[in-house]
């Protein structure tokens, strides 16, 4: 299964459910340590995909779309508990990646 697309249009075209699905938006202010790029994190109800994409501040579009997990809503809520504080940190994406590592047994 592919988990990375060039942009939102390609992401949605690969599975039409994505275009029509409601989502939970976790904001577009996520950053990685040492980077000024802003990332959006969202979860799609119909596909249960948690994804991130590089946010374009000018038109609201996204590029570099990556599905980082497929989880039911309750699991996403547990995984991202505390996201409102983390998303505006200079290392917010690092926080998210660390939380995602909890999903995969060592």
C-alpha positions as a printed NumPy array, in Angstrom:
array([[  0.   ,   0.   ,   0.   ],
       [  1.336,   3.411,  -0.951],
       [  1.458,   5.815,   1.963],
       [  2.879,   8.997,   0.364],
       [  1.443,  11.265,  -2.359],
       [  2.723,  14.441,  -4.001],
       [ -0.325,  16.509,  -3.052],
       [ -3.885,  16.362,  -1.736],
       [ -5.365,  15.901,  -5.202],
       [ -3.325,  12.728,  -5.777],
       [ -4.114,  11.526,  -2.255],
       [ -7.847,  11.947,  -2.793],
       [ -7.775,  10.493,  -6.303],
       [ -6.171,   7.299,  -4.968],
       [ -9.222,   6.638,  -2.777],
       [-12.44 ,   8.576,  -3.517],
       [-13.658,   8.055,   0.07 ],
       [-11.035,  10.586,   1.163],
       [-12.654,  13.407,  -0.779],
       [-16.065,  12.891,   0.82 ],
       [-15.01 ,  11.885,   4.318],
       [-15.43 ,  14.078,   7.354],
       [-12.23 ,  14.637,   9.216],
       [-10.802,  15.666,  12.523],
       [ -8.304,  18.451,  11.921],
       [ -5.44 ,  18.67 ,  14.398],
       [ -4.106,  21.918,  12.97 ],
       [ -1.616,  23.132,  10.389],
       [  1.027,  24.593,  12.692],
       [  3.097,  21.472,  13.348],
       [  6.869,  21.866,  12.911],
       [  9.914,  19.632,  13.17 ],
       [ 13.012,  20.659,  15.09 ],
       [ 15.16 ,  22.988,  12.995],
       [ 12.538,  23.532,  10.269],
       [ 10.167,  26.382,   9.509],
       [  7.884,  24.214,   7.339],
       [  4.348,  23.991,   8.693],
       [  2.553,  20.643,   8.577],
       [ -1.12 ,  19.783,   8.876],
       [ -2.261,  16.694,  10.784],
       [ -5.739,  15.256,  10.226],
       [ -7.699,  12.022,  10.561],
       [-10.291,  10.822,   8.009],
       [-13.365,   9.111,   9.418],
       [-14.196,   6.945,   6.366],
       [-10.699,   5.501,   5.895],
       [ -9.463,   5.844,   9.497],
       [ -6.228,   7.341,   8.146],
       [ -4.16 ,   9.711,  10.232],
       [ -2.115,  11.761,   7.804],
       [  0.178,  14.72 ,   7.672],
       [  0.977,  17.04 ,   4.824],
       [  3.133,  20.1  ,   4.254],
       [  0.797,  23.088,   4.517],
       [  0.961,  25.959,   2.046],
       [  0.277,  29.165,   3.973],
       [ -0.936,  30.986,   0.863],
       [ -3.808,  28.889,  -0.401],
       [ -4.362,  26.241,   2.271],
       [ -3.339,  23.377,   0.002],
       [ -0.993,  20.597,   1.054],
       [  1.885,  18.729,  -0.539],
       [  3.899,  15.716,   0.582],
       [  0.864,  13.872,   1.978],
       [  1.782,  10.882,   4.152],
       [ -0.489,   8.43 ,   5.944],
       [  1.231,   7.808,   9.267],
       [ -1.3  ,   5.398,  10.819],
       [ -4.665,   3.737,  10.263],
       [ -6.598,   3.817,  13.527],
       [-10.156,   3.97 ,  14.815],
       [-11.25 ,   7.315,  16.222],
       [-10.928,   6.314,  19.888],
       [ -7.307,   5.251,  19.33 ],
       [ -6.512,   8.524,  17.552],
       [ -7.946,  10.488,  20.454],
       [ -5.76 ,   8.541,  22.923],
       [ -2.695,   8.799,  20.703],
       [ -3.012,  12.554,  20.279],
       [ -3.976,  13.394,  23.84 ],
       [ -2.22 ,  16.726,  24.484],
       [ -1.94 ,  17.699,  20.798],
       [ -3.14 ,  21.275,  21.333],
       [ -0.038,  22.05 ,  23.383],
       [  2.313,  20.064,  21.138],
       [  1.291,  21.445,  17.75 ],
       [  2.694,  24.931,  18.381],
       [  6.018,  23.755,  19.789],
       [  9.152,  24.087,  17.664],
       [  9.428,  20.287,  17.857],
       [  5.735,  19.397,  17.65 ],
       [  6.233,  16.875,  14.839],
       [  8.912,  15.178,  16.903],
       [  6.31 ,  14.813,  19.685],
       [  3.893,  13.269,  17.177],
       [  6.513,  10.858,  15.816],
       [  7.37 ,   9.754,  19.347],
       [  3.69 ,   9.076,  20.049],
       [  3.444,   7.083,  16.802],
       [  6.375,   4.917,  17.915],
       [  4.183,   3.82 ,  20.836],
       [  1.93 ,   2.093,  18.297],
       [  4.667,  -0.25 ,  17.1  ],
       [  5.971,  -2.808,  19.6  ],
       [  9.763,  -2.802,  19.882]])
